[in-house]
Amino acid sequence: MTEIINSDIWLIMSAVLIIFEIFIGSLVFFLPLGISSLIVGIILKIQENTDLSIINEWSHSLVLWGIISIIMSFVIQKYFKKNKKKDVNNY
């Protein structure tokens, strides 16, 4: 499980997920996962280069990744999804 704490794996995973999002374009699944893995990768990279200790175990990185991805999916749906046009047939 030491691969999960490696910051390079998280940064590569974020690039792959964001590239998937570019090709699919749903703005719901791959983009929040990619952004959250980028954030976790940056936190781990900062943690490697300084004495700062935020993520101590592999389970903390997965929980943080899940929480950030859920928050990001709500933010993306609220602000970046196109609103449906009002239909004239709805009374």
C-alpha positions in Angstrom: 0.0 0.0 0.0 3.0 2.3 -0.2 2.0 3.2 -3.8 -1.0 5.1 -2.5 1.2 7.5 -0.5 3.5 8.1 -3.5 2.7 11.6 -4.8 3.8 10.9 -8.3 1.1 8.2 -8.6 -1.5 10.7 -7.6 -0.3 13.3 -10.0 -0.2 10.8 -12.9 -3.7 9.5 -12.0 -5.0 13.1 -12.0 -3.6 13.7 -15.5 -5.2 10.5 -16.8 -8.6 11.2 -15.3 -8.6 14.8 -16.6 -7.7 13.5 -20.1 -10.6 11.0 -19.9 -12.8 13.9 -19.0 -11.6 15.9 -22.0 -12.7 13.0 -24.3 -15.9 12.2 -22.6 -17.1 15.6 -21.5 -19.6 14.7 -18.8 -18.2 17.1 -16.1 -19.6 14.7 -13.5 -17.4 11.7 -13.0 -13.8 12.0 -14.2 -13.2 15.7 -13.6 -14.0 15.7 -9.8 -11.9 12.6 -9.4 -9.0 14.1 -11.4 -9.1 17.4 -9.5 -9.2 15.7 -6.1 -6.4 13.4 -7.0 -4.4 16.5 -8.1 -5.0 18.1 -4.7 -4.0 14.9 -2.8 -0.9 14.6 -5.0 0.1 18.2 -4.3 -0.5 17.7 -0.6 1.7 14.6 -0.6 4.4 16.4 -2.7 4.4 19.3 -0.2 4.5 16.8 2.6 7.6 15.1 1.1 9.5 18.3 0.7 8.7 19.9 4.1 8.2 18.7 7.7 4.5 19.1 7.4 2.5 16.0 8.1 -1.1 16.0 6.9 -1.5 12.5 5.5 0.1 9.8 7.7 -1.5 6.6 6.4 -2.7 5.3 3.0 -6.3 5.3 4.3 -6.2 9.0 5.1 -5.2 9.7 1.5 -8.2 7.7 0.2 -10.6 9.3 2.5 -9.4 12.8 1.7 -9.6 11.9 -2.0 -13.2 10.7 -1.6 -14.3 13.8 0.4 -12.7 16.2 -2.0 -14.1 14.5 -5.1 -17.7 14.5 -3.6 -17.3 18.2 -2.8 -15.9 19.0 -6.2 -18.8 17.1 -8.0 -21.3 19.2 -6.1 -19.4 22.4 -6.9 -19.1 21.5 -10.6 -22.8 20.6 -10.9 -23.9 23.8 -9.2 -21.7 26.3 -11.1 -20.5 24.8 -14.3 -23.3 22.6 -15.6 -25.6 24.3 -18.1 -29.1 24.9 -16.9 -31.8 23.3 -18.8 -33.8 25.8 -20.8 -37.3 26.5 -19.7 -39.7 24.6 -21.8 -42.7 26.6 -23.1 -44.9 23.5 -22.7 -44.4 23.3 -18.9 -47.2 25.3 -17.2 
